[in-house]
Amino acid sequence: MGRFDGRVAVITGAARGIGFGTAQRFATEGASIAIVDLDEAAAQKRPVVSS
């Protein structure tokens, strides 16, 4: 059971860098995430893996 089970997180700037790392961490902690970035193509290419 993760800290964010059943919660939704909107991560801005999640196509790369700190935003991407944050999205990965929230996903592994159980959150459903929405990846938001100005670079739509890059945001769609980067899979976020959850455990």
C-alpha distances in whole Angstrom, upper triangle without the diagonal:
4,7,8,7,10,12,15,17,20,21,25,27,24,26,27,26,24,23,22,20,18,18,16,14,13,12,10,8,7,11,14,17,20,22,26,28,32,32,31,32,30,27,27,28,25,22,18,16,13,11
4,5,5,9,10,13,14,17,18,21,23,21,23,23,23,21,20,19,17,15,14,13,11,9,9,8,4,5,8,11,14,18,19,23,25,29,29,28,30,27,24,25,26,22,20,16,14,11,10
4,6,9,9,12,12,16,16,20,22,20,23,23,23,20,19,19,17,14,14,14,11,9,10,9,6,7,8,12,14,17,19,22,25,28,29,28,30,28,25,26,27,23,21,17,16,13,13
4,6,5,8,9,13,14,17,20,18,21,22,21,19,17,17,16,13,12,12,10,7,8,9,6,5,5,8,10,14,16,19,22,25,26,25,27,25,22,23,24,21,19,16,15,12,13
4,6,9,11,14,16,20,22,20,23,24,24,22,20,19,18,16,14,14,12,9,9,10,7,4,5,8,11,15,17,20,24,27,28,27,28,27,23,23,25,22,19,16,15,12,12
4,7,10,14,16,20,22,20,23,25,25,23,21,20,20,17,15,16,15,11,11,12,10,7,6,7,11,14,17,20,23,27,28,26,28,27,23,23,25,23,20,17,17,14,14
4,7,10,13,16,19,18,21,22,23,20,18,18,18,15,13,14,13,10,10,12,10,8,5,6,9,11,14,17,20,24,25,24,26,25,21,22,24,21,19,16,17,14,15
4,7,10,13,16,15,18,20,20,18,15,16,16,13,11,13,13,9,10,13,11,9,5,5,6,8,11,13,17,20,22,20,22,21,18,18,21,19,17,14,15,14,16
4,6,10,13,11,15,16,17,15,12,13,13,10,8,11,11,8,9,12,11,10,6,6,5,6,9,11,14,17,19,18,20,19,15,17,19,17,16,13,15,14,16
4,6,10,9,12,15,16,14,10,12,13,10,9,12,13,10,11,15,14,13,10,9,6,5,6,7,10,14,16,15,18,16,13,15,17,16,15,13,16,15,19
4,7,6,9,11,12,10,7,8,10,7,6,10,11,9,11,14,14,14,11,10,7,6,5,6,8,12,13,13,16,14,11,13,16,13,14,12,15,15,18
4,5,8,10,11,10,6,9,11,10,9,13,14,13,14,17,18,18,15,14,10,8,6,5,6,9,11,11,14,13,10,13,15,14,15,14,17,18,21
4,6,7,8,8,5,7,10,10,10,13,14,14,15,18,19,20,17,16,13,11,8,6,5,7,9,10,12,10,9,12,14,12,14,13,17,19,22
4,5,7,7,4,4,8,8,6,9,11,11,12,15,16,17,15,14,10,9,6,6,6,9,9,10,12,9,7,10,11,9,11,10,13,15,18
4,7,9,7,6,9,10,9,11,14,14,14,17,19,19,17,16,13,11,7,8,6,9,7,8,9,6,4,8,8,7,9,10,13,16,20
4,7,6,5,8,10,10,11,13,15,15,17,19,20,19,18,15,14,10,11,9,11,10,11,12,8,8,11,10,8,11,11,14,17,20
4,5,5,6,9,10,11,13,14,16,17,19,20,19,19,16,16,13,13,11,14,13,15,15,12,11,15,14,11,13,13,15,18,20
4,5,5,6,9,10,10,12,14,15,16,19,17,18,15,15,12,13,12,15,15,17,18,14,13,16,16,13,15,13,15,17,19
4,5,5,6,9,10,11,12,14,15,17,15,15,12,11,9,9,9,12,13,14,15,12,10,14,14,12,13,11,14,15,18
4,5,5,6,9,10,11,12,14,16,14,14,11,11,8,10,10,13,13,13,14,11,9,12,12,8,9,8,11,13,16
4,5,5,6,9,10,11,12,15,14,15,12,13,11,13,14,17,16,17,18,14,13,15,15,11,11,9,11,12,14
4,5,5,6,9,10,11,13,11,12,10,12,10,12,13,17,17,17,19,16,13,16,16,13,13,10,12,12,15
4,5,5,6,9,10,11,9,9,7,8,7,10,12,16,16,15,17,14,11,13,14,11,10,7,9,10,13
4,6,5,6,9,10,10,11,9,11,10,13,15,18,18,17,18,15,13,14,14,10,9,6,6,7,10
4,5,5,6,9,9,11,10,13,13,16,17,21,21,21,21,19,16,18,18,14,13,9,9,8,10
4,5,5,6,5,8,7,11,11,14,16,20,21,20,21,19,16,17,18,15,13,10,10,9,11
4,5,5,5,6,7,10,11,14,17,21,21,19,20,18,15,16,17,13,11,7,7,5,8
4,5,7,10,10,14,14,18,20,24,23,23,23,21,18,19,19,15,13,9,7,5,5
4,6,9,11,14,16,19,21,25,25,24,26,23,20,21,22,18,16,12,11,8,8
4,7,9,13,15,18,21,25,25,24,25,23,20,20,21,18,16,12,11,7,8
4,6,10,12,15,18,22,23,21,23,21,18,18,20,17,15,11,11,9,11
4,7,10,13,17,20,21,19,20,19,16,16,18,16,13,11,11,10,12
4,6,9,13,16,17,15,17,16,12,13,15,13,12,9,11,10,14
4,6,10,13,14,12,15,14,10,11,14,13,12,10,13,13,17
4,7,10,11,9,12,11,7,9,11,10,10,9,13,14,17
4,7,9,8,11,10,7,10,12,12,13,13,16,17,21
4,5,6,9,8,6,9,12,11,14,14,18,20,23
4,6,9,9,8,11,13,14,17,17,21,23,27
4,6,6,6,9,10,11,15,16,20,22,26
4,5,5,6,9,10,13,15,18,21,25
4,5,5,6,9,12,15,18,21,25
4,5,5,6,10,12,16,19,22
4,6,6,8,10,14,16,20
4,6,7,10,13,16,20
4,6,10,12,16,19
4,6,9,13,16
4,6,10,13
4,7,10
4,7
4
